[in-house]
Amino acid sequence: MQVETYLFFEGRCEEALDFYRKALGAEVTWLMRYKESPEPEMVQPGFEDKVMHATVRIGDTTIMASDGMCSGRSAFQGFSLTLAVTDKAEAERLFAALSDGGQVQMPLAETFWSPLFGMVADRFGLSWMILVTP
């Protein structure tokens, strides 16, 4: 069994995918728009160009994403995605990239469990933890 993360960006999925490409080097491996649905009657007017489903590779991890119901209000609560790296400079780069337009929740600092750890909510409200593995 494998557990994978599925994120709903509520109308901002394409913007999020572009951001993660630049910030994290994410690679979109598959993308389907609502207009490509084999059941066109299920597509709400105005949703045709929105992302129905995307599969994205970040490092060795696959996540999935969608525009969902396009409400415009993403609500990522109760979890964080974690980026574990072995290099302090890479942690600092990732943290700065994700902080652009976002909100730092805990600045990068040394902790008892990591040489460098920090938390940030990116511009989409998605919470990230960045840590250097000892």
Backbone as a chain_set.jsonl record, in Angstrom:
{"seq": "MQVETYLFFEGRCEEALDFYRKALGAEVTWLMRYKESPEPEMVQPGFEDKVMHATVRIGDTTIMASDGMCSGRSAFQGFSLTLAVTDKAEAERLFAALSDGGQVQMPLAETFWSPLFGMVADRFGLSWMILVTP", "coords": {"N": [[0.843, -1.173, 0.0], [0.411, 2.272, -0.674], [0.532, 5.609, 0.402], [-0.575, 8.63, -0.855], [-0.391, 12.151, -1.357], [-3.048, 14.381, -2.047], [-3.843, 17.415, -3.339], [-6.063, 20.166, -3.262], [-6.48, 23.036, -4.979], [-8.466, 24.856, -5.395], [-9.163, 26.407, -7.763], [-6.763, 27.625, -8.303], [-4.796, 25.952, -9.228], [-3.118, 25.651, -11.554], [-1.533, 27.948, -11.336], [-0.299, 27.343, -8.903], [1.142, 25.033, -9.625], [2.968, 26.105, -11.474], [4.364, 27.806, -9.731], [5.54, 25.895, -7.948], [7.135, 24.528, -9.74], [9.114, 26.434, -10.286], [10.028, 27.12, -7.668], [10.646, 24.665, -6.389], [11.565, 22.909, -8.277], [9.707, 21.166, -9.259], [8.105, 18.654, -11.25], [5.636, 18.339, -13.575], [4.027, 15.501, -14.325], [1.767, 14.506, -15.442], [-1.226, 15.89, -16.692], [-4.59, 16.815, -16.737], [-7.242, 18.553, -18.094], [-10.502, 19.886, -17.315], [-11.998, 20.11, -19.7], [-11.1, 17.98, -21.144], [-12.361, 15.791, -20.223], [-13.87, 12.564, -20.35], [-16.512, 12.596, -19.946], [-18.215, 15.02, -20.803], [-20.562, 16.283, -19.99], [-20.458, 16.495, -17.271], [-18.919, 18.673, -16.681], [-18.747, 21.831, -15.316], [-19.904, 24.98, -16.521], [-17.405, 27.321, -17.435], [-15.36, 26.007, -16.14], [-13.834, 24.639, -17.947], [-11.08, 24.994, -18.753], [-9.784, 24.604, -16.401], [-7.785, 22.7, -14.026], [-8.377, 19.364, -13.867], [-7.088, 17.092, -12.957], [-3.792, 16.526, -11.824], [-0.562, 15.109, -11.829], [2.337, 15.269, -9.971], [5.815, 15.491, -9.588], [8.039, 15.873, -6.995], [11.197, 15.966, -6.132], [11.81, 12.782, -4.898], [9.192, 12.199, -4.544], [5.727, 11.772, -5.242], [2.964, 13.835, -5.775], [-0.501, 14.635, -6.012], [-2.795, 16.854, -7.668], [-5.416, 19.327, -8.027], [-7.872, 21.629, -9.344], [-10.139, 21.37, -7.95], [-13.26, 22.312, -6.655], [-13.149, 24.898, -7.437], [-13.591, 27.087, -5.708], [-12.097, 29.195, -4.88], [-11.028, 29.382, -2.379], [-8.69, 27.923, -0.81], [-8.124, 25.544, 1.711], [-5.898, 24.462, 3.55], [-5.346, 22.627, 6.165], [-4.207, 21.289, 9.266], [-2.045, 19.707, 8.53], [1.316, 19.408, 7.233], [3.599, 19.628, 4.515], [6.753, 18.123, 4.209], [10.068, 18.966, 3.514], [12.999, 17.377, 3.321], [16.374, 17.828, 3.401], [19.936, 17.528, 2.756], [21.698, 19.572, 2.906], [22.542, 22.746, 4.157], [22.519, 25.159, 2.672], [20.801, 24.512, 0.579], [18.436, 24.091, 2.004], [18.001, 26.694, 2.925], [17.6, 28.002, 0.454], [15.257, 26.739, -0.521], [13.473, 27.402, 1.539], [13.405, 30.21, 1.326], [12.334, 30.449, -1.27], [9.77, 29.275, -0.982], [8.736, 31.007, 0.892], [8.26, 33.339, -0.492], [5.787, 35.525, -1.009], [4.396, 34.191, 0.852], [3.937, 33.155, 4.316], [6.075, 33.239, 6.993], [6.205, 30.866, 9.478], [7.842, 29.76, 11.368], [11.031, 30.795, 11.667], [13.998, 29.69, 9.899], [16.21, 27.816, 11.836], [18.656, 26.439, 14.087], [17.905, 23.387, 15.709], [17.251, 20.966, 18.327], [16.821, 18.611, 16.965], [17.586, 18.99, 14.379], [20.091, 20.435, 12.24], [19.16, 22.657, 10.915], [15.993, 24.029, 10.736], [12.731, 24.973, 9.733], [9.491, 26.577, 9.338], [6.904, 27.341, 7.032], [4.099, 28.918, 5.512], [3.055, 28.753, 2.28], [2.249, 30.937, -0.571], [-0.21, 29.923, -1.265], [-1.304, 29.02, 0.992], [-0.495, 26.578, 1.844], [1.158, 24.566, 4.132], [4.566, 24.152, 4.921], [7.383, 22.291, 6.079], [10.776, 22.655, 6.443], [13.76, 20.935, 6.641], [17.105, 20.158, 7.617], [18.66, 17.132, 7.367], [20.42, 15.402, 9.837]], "CA": [[0.0, 0.0, 0.0], [1.125, 3.539, -0.723], [-0.292, 6.778, 0.697], [-0.129, 9.792, -1.619], [-1.058, 13.405, -1.03], [-3.849, 14.996, -3.106], [-4.086, 18.794, -2.928], [-7.082, 20.891, -4.014], [-6.109, 24.445, -4.964], [-9.704, 25.633, -5.522], [-9.128, 27.369, -8.854], [-5.407, 28.188, -8.484], [-3.88, 24.822, -9.4], [-2.09, 25.93, -12.56], [-0.642, 28.929, -10.721], [0.481, 26.616, -7.901], [2.087, 24.157, -10.315], [4.032, 26.969, -11.995], [5.151, 28.244, -8.576], [6.34, 24.783, -7.447], [8.179, 24.249, -10.751], [10.202, 27.392, -10.073], [10.531, 27.104, -6.293], [11.103, 23.362, -5.923], [11.969, 22.044, -9.379], [8.655, 20.167, -9.457], [7.861, 18.241, -12.623], [4.277, 17.852, -13.825], [4.164, 14.306, -15.157], [0.484, 14.28, -16.123], [-2.198, 16.941, -16.417], [-5.842, 16.704, -17.483], [-8.173, 19.657, -17.87], [-11.91, 19.47, -17.32], [-12.494, 20.004, -21.073], [-10.654, 16.698, -21.677], [-13.12, 14.742, -19.55], [-14.658, 11.698, -21.228], [-17.918, 12.868, -19.627], [-18.3, 16.482, -20.868], [-21.764, 16.78, -19.309], [-20.164, 16.722, -15.849], [-18.097, 19.867, -16.561], [-19.492, 23.063, -15.074], [-19.489, 26.084, -17.389], [-16.319, 28.124, -16.885], [-14.33, 25.13, -15.595], [-13.237, 23.873, -19.04], [-9.619, 25.075, -18.776], [-9.244, 24.338, -15.068], [-7.1, 21.41, -13.88], [-9.172, 18.291, -13.271], [-6.147, 16.233, -12.229], [-2.384, 16.606, -12.184], [0.399, 14.324, -11.058], [3.524, 16.117, -9.873], [6.974, 14.886, -8.936], [8.928, 16.781, -6.264], [12.236, 15.055, -5.642], [11.437, 11.381, -5.054], [7.809, 12.073, -4.094], [4.637, 12.13, -6.153], [1.732, 14.362, -5.2], [-1.53, 14.895, -7.005], [-3.407, 18.155, -7.433], [-6.578, 19.668, -8.84], [-8.547, 22.884, -9.02], [-11.27, 21.045, -7.087], [-14.542, 22.946, -6.976], [-12.842, 26.273, -7.862], [-14.25, 28.038, -4.808], [-11.198, 30.316, -4.635], [-10.616, 29.371, -0.975], [-7.983, 26.713, -0.39], [-8.079, 25.418, 3.166], [-4.955, 23.416, 3.913], [-5.23, 22.688, 7.621], [-3.986, 20.044, 9.984], [-0.899, 18.958, 8.041], [2.383, 20.122, 6.525], [4.492, 18.835, 3.687], [8.108, 18.287, 4.718], [11.197, 18.825, 2.594], [14.201, 17.013, 4.062], [17.563, 17.941, 2.554], [21.173, 17.271, 3.495], [22.563, 20.737, 2.765], [21.967, 23.964, 4.728], [22.276, 26.145, 1.611], [19.592, 24.084, -0.14], [17.315, 24.376, 2.907], [17.791, 28.146, 2.89], [17.049, 28.337, -0.856], [13.869, 26.261, -0.558], [12.692, 28.199, 2.487], [13.216, 31.536, 0.726], [11.437, 30.32, -2.418], [8.408, 29.03, -0.499], [8.315, 32.178, 1.664], [7.902, 34.413, -1.412], [4.34, 35.675, -1.046], [3.815, 33.37, 1.914], [4.081, 33.642, 5.676], [6.979, 32.436, 7.812], [5.6, 30.445, 10.744], [8.992, 29.58, 12.259], [12.227, 31.027, 10.863], [15.02, 28.64, 9.908], [17.116, 27.9, 12.983], [19.13, 25.154, 14.602], [17.066, 22.779, 16.748], [17.893, 19.773, 18.88], [16.644, 17.491, 16.049], [18.065, 19.312, 13.032], [20.995, 21.58, 12.141], [18.393, 23.787, 10.397], [14.574, 23.67, 10.608], [11.826, 26.115, 9.693], [8.129, 26.32, 8.855], [6.356, 28.441, 6.247], [2.89, 28.694, 4.712], [3.327, 29.417, 1.007], [1.235, 31.886, -1.036], [-1.484, 29.222, -1.429], [-1.739, 28.607, 2.319], [0.006, 25.23, 2.109], [2.199, 24.593, 5.155], [5.773, 23.377, 4.632], [8.48, 22.236, 7.042], [12.042, 22.401, 5.764], [14.761, 20.561, 7.628], [18.346, 19.517, 7.203], [18.825, 15.883, 8.089], [21.778, 15.34, 10.421]], "C": [[0.89, 1.239, 0.0], [0.134, 4.663, -0.435], [0.28, 7.948, -0.092], [-0.986, 10.994, -1.258], [-1.806, 13.933, -2.247], [-4.26, 16.38, -2.604], [-5.111, 19.46, -3.843], [-6.812, 22.388, -3.867], [-7.278, 25.378, -5.277], [-9.637, 26.761, -6.547], [-7.762, 27.949, -9.146], [-4.363, 27.105, -8.755], [-2.776, 25.125, -10.404], [-1.067, 26.938, -12.033], [0.268, 28.247, -9.7], [1.529, 25.724, -8.578], [3.249, 24.956, -10.888], [4.957, 27.425, -10.863], [6.067, 27.118, -8.086], [7.393, 24.337, -8.455], [9.386, 25.141, -10.485], [10.838, 27.249, -8.696], [11.201, 25.789, -5.913], [11.643, 22.459, -7.032], [10.965, 20.94, -9.643], [8.48, 19.88, -10.946], [6.432, 17.712, -12.731], [4.4, 16.685, -14.792], [2.877, 13.955, -15.888], [-0.478, 15.387, -15.724], [-3.41, 16.753, -17.325], [-6.73, 17.874, -17.103], [-9.603, 19.134, -17.928], [-12.433, 19.283, -18.737], [-12.076, 18.694, -21.736], [-11.39, 15.514, -21.056], [-13.867, 13.873, -20.564], [-16.166, 11.858, -20.983], [-18.132, 14.383, -19.614], [-19.53, 17.06, -20.164], [-21.52, 17.052, -17.831], [-19.387, 18.021, -15.614], [-18.971, 21.107, -16.402], [-19.007, 24.149, -16.023], [-18.442, 26.961, -16.69], [-15.176, 27.305, -16.325], [-13.495, 24.464, -16.689], [-11.713, 23.864, -19.025], [-8.977, 24.849, -17.414], [-8.658, 22.928, -15.012], [-8.013, 20.421, -13.157], [-8.281, 17.39, -12.426], [-4.736, 16.482, -12.747], [-1.581, 15.695, -11.265], [1.722, 15.06, -11.132], [4.605, 15.384, -9.101], [7.8, 15.995, -8.293], [9.984, 15.894, -5.614], [11.833, 13.627, -5.934], [9.97, 11.128, -4.728], [6.83, 12.491, -5.179], [3.494, 12.685, -5.34], [0.746, 14.543, -6.351], [-2.218, 16.198, -6.651], [-4.547, 18.388, -8.408], [-7.044, 21.066, -8.471], [-9.753, 22.628, -8.122], [-12.544, 21.698, -7.567], [-14.392, 24.414, -7.351], [-13.538, 27.331, -7.012], [-13.399, 29.281, -4.564], [-10.661, 30.353, -3.212], [-9.987, 28.027, -0.61], [-7.924, 26.694, 1.128], [-7.199, 24.228, 3.536], [-4.726, 23.508, 5.413], [-4.945, 21.305, 8.185], [-2.84, 19.194, 9.466], [0.122, 19.909, 7.427], [3.081, 19.136, 5.615], [5.905, 19.135, 4.159], [9.124, 18.056, 3.61], [12.432, 18.565, 3.437], [15.382, 17.023, 3.097], [18.804, 17.721, 3.418], [22.099, 18.481, 3.548], [21.863, 22.001, 3.289], [21.644, 25.004, 3.654], [21.017, 25.792, 0.826], [18.351, 24.34, 0.713], [16.987, 25.865, 2.881], [17.166, 28.587, 1.576], [15.574, 27.948, -0.941], [12.975, 27.101, 0.345], [12.399, 29.579, 1.916], [12.225, 31.472, -0.43], [9.989, 30.131, -1.963], [7.859, 30.214, 0.295], [7.848, 33.327, 0.777], [6.385, 34.487, -1.572], [3.626, 34.88, 0.026], [4.03, 33.994, 3.282], [4.973, 32.692, 6.473], [6.282, 32.133, 9.135], [6.67, 30.224, 11.81], [10.236, 29.764, 11.405], [13.191, 29.842, 10.933], [15.97, 28.864, 11.076], [17.573, 26.498, 13.354], [18.18, 24.688, 15.696], [17.799, 21.561, 17.299], [17.766, 18.573, 17.944], [17.194, 17.757, 14.645], [19.051, 20.489, 13.07], [20.289, 22.839, 11.623], [16.96, 23.327, 10.145], [13.757, 24.953, 10.575], [10.481, 25.717, 9.113], [7.603, 27.563, 8.15], [5.048, 27.994, 5.597], [3.12, 29.453, 3.413], [2.154, 30.302, 0.582], [-0.133, 31.252, -1.264], [-2.05, 28.744, -0.091], [-1.29, 27.21, 2.692], [1.202, 25.323, 3.053], [3.334, 23.638, 4.792], [6.708, 23.415, 5.839], [9.729, 21.889, 6.253], [13.058, 22.048, 6.844], [15.981, 19.958, 6.958], [18.472, 18.262, 8.047], [20.261, 15.79, 8.583], [22.602, 14.216, 9.796]], "O": [[1.97, 1.252, 0.591], [-0.976, 4.668, -0.967], [1.475, 8.231, -0.012], [-2.156, 10.86, -0.899], [-1.267, 13.936, -3.354], [-4.935, 16.507, -1.582], [-5.032, 19.328, -5.064], [-6.904, 22.94, -2.77], [-7.077, 26.585, -5.409], [-9.994, 27.904, -6.263], [-7.596, 28.683, -10.12], [-3.172, 27.325, -8.532], [-1.605, 24.874, -10.119], [0.133, 26.787, -12.266], [1.463, 28.536, -9.637], [2.678, 25.675, -8.139], [4.398, 24.525, -10.797], [6.178, 27.431, -11.014], [7.248, 27.356, -7.833], [8.439, 23.821, -8.062], [10.526, 24.678, -10.461], [12.063, 27.257, -8.576], [12.205, 25.785, -5.202], [12.126, 21.361, -6.755], [11.318, 19.894, -10.188], [8.681, 20.755, -11.788], [6.066, 16.75, -12.055], [4.822, 16.855, -15.935], [2.898, 13.188, -16.85], [-0.539, 15.776, -14.558], [-3.27, 16.556, -18.532], [-6.942, 18.146, -15.921], [-9.876, 18.084, -18.51], [-13.241, 18.383, -18.97], [-12.627, 18.325, -22.773], [-11.066, 14.361, -21.34], [-14.432, 14.39, -21.528], [-16.986, 11.318, -21.726], [-18.222, 14.981, -18.541], [-19.52, 18.23, -19.782], [-22.298, 17.768, -17.2], [-19.213, 18.431, -14.467], [-19.823, 21.395, -17.243], [-17.81, 24.229, -16.303], [-18.577, 27.295, -15.513], [-14.109, 27.857, -16.056], [-12.523, 23.779, -16.37], [-11.109, 22.817, -19.262], [-7.754, 24.898, -17.29], [-8.987, 22.072, -15.834], [-8.372, 20.616, -11.995], [-8.655, 16.976, -11.329], [-4.517, 16.629, -13.95], [-1.89, 15.54, -10.084], [2.179, 15.432, -12.214], [4.337, 14.739, -8.088], [8.21, 16.942, -8.964], [9.698, 15.164, -4.665], [11.543, 13.284, -7.08], [9.544, 9.976, -4.645], [7.072, 13.434, -5.932], [3.089, 12.095, -4.338], [1.135, 14.595, -7.517], [-2.233, 16.609, -5.49], [-4.641, 17.75, -9.457], [-6.667, 21.615, -7.436], [-10.33, 23.573, -7.586], [-12.871, 21.644, -8.752], [-15.389, 25.105, -7.56], [-14.015, 28.342, -7.528], [-13.906, 30.302, -4.099], [-9.91, 31.265, -2.866], [-10.674, 27.111, -0.158], [-7.695, 27.728, 1.755], [-7.692, 23.132, 3.8], [-3.989, 24.378, 5.877], [-5.388, 20.291, 7.646], [-2.672, 18.061, 9.917], [-0.18, 21.067, 7.141], [3.145, 17.943, 5.912], [6.222, 20.282, 4.476], [9.047, 17.077, 2.868], [12.867, 19.438, 4.189], [15.382, 16.307, 2.095], [18.731, 17.726, 4.647], [23.163, 18.424, 4.164], [20.728, 22.287, 2.909], [20.604, 25.659, 3.723], [20.251, 26.679, 0.45], [17.32, 24.764, 0.19], [15.818, 26.245, 2.822], [16.292, 29.454, 1.571], [14.743, 28.741, -1.384], [11.861, 27.467, -0.033], [11.272, 30.066, 2.011], [11.368, 32.346, -0.559], [9.083, 30.763, -2.505], [6.645, 30.403, 0.361], [7.116, 34.201, 1.24], [5.775, 33.618, -2.194], [2.398, 34.891, 0.104], [4.274, 35.195, 3.402], [4.674, 31.506, 6.613], [5.824, 33.044, 9.826], [6.442, 30.466, 12.995], [10.479, 28.964, 10.501], [13.195, 29.088, 11.907], [16.472, 29.97, 11.277], [16.951, 25.504, 12.98], [17.708, 25.486, 16.506], [18.851, 21.179, 16.787], [18.513, 17.606, 18.093], [17.258, 16.846, 13.819], [18.866, 21.429, 13.843], [20.755, 23.954, 11.858], [16.734, 22.353, 9.428], [14.052, 25.905, 11.297], [10.342, 24.669, 8.482], [7.82, 28.688, 8.601], [4.907, 26.842, 5.186], [3.355, 30.661, 3.433], [1.166, 30.401, 1.308], [-1.119, 31.967, -1.44], [-3.125, 28.145, -0.036], [-1.664, 26.703, 3.75], [2.145, 26.073, 2.799], [3.109, 22.489, 4.411], [6.813, 24.429, 6.529], [9.734, 20.931, 5.48], [13.202, 22.764, 7.834], [15.903, 19.341, 5.896], [18.401, 18.311, 9.275], [21.203, 16.064, 7.84], [23.76, 14.021, 10.166]]}, "num_chains": 1, "name": "protein.A"}
